[in-house]
Amino acid sequence: MSPLANQNPLAQLNDIIAPTAASPWPPAPFYWVILVVLIIAIVALVYLVKRIKKQRVRQQQALLKLRQLQAENADFILLNQLIKGVALSYFPREQVASLHSDAWFDFLQRYSTTPLFINKDVFLQRLYQYSNTPCSAEDFIQVKNWIKQLPKQIKKHTKEANNHV
């Protein structure tokens, strides 16, 4: 008998080689897609938050100026200047700056939830005939409501315009 015959055949086997651990890099394509979508969502959220904050600041400044005018017992011309300034901050200059008389009155009515300065003739008379008479409390309340509702009215008119196209 040969000396090899007495040896255990299992002794000739090598040890089991364990597989290497899977590397986390590079991630699977699915994770890249999730990362890109997450980044886009964060950027969009930041943009929307800044836009809403800017809109609120704009509105708060207009309301502060309105309170100052009310405290100073301002006349209708100053009140109209405030309204025009608010409109200019929300709309393109080309759309608002040239509005006057009937067109300006109609613009105000279009973007108001309730009729603003109900009578057009009285509005035009107050607008173009200088009077040292201060505005009434009702005038200030109407303008305050108009300033607060303007963003919603703009969104409503934009949505309606898009539906008609």
Secondary structure, 3 states (H helix, E strand, C coil): CCCCCCCCHHHHCCCCCCCCCCCCCCCCHHHHHHHHHHHHHHHHHHHHHHHHHHHHHHHHHHHHHHHHHHHCCCEHHHHHHHHHHHHHHHCCHHHHCCCCHHHHHHHHHHCCCCCCCCCHHHHHHHHHCCCCCECCHHHHHHHHHHHHHHHHHHHHHHHHHHHHC
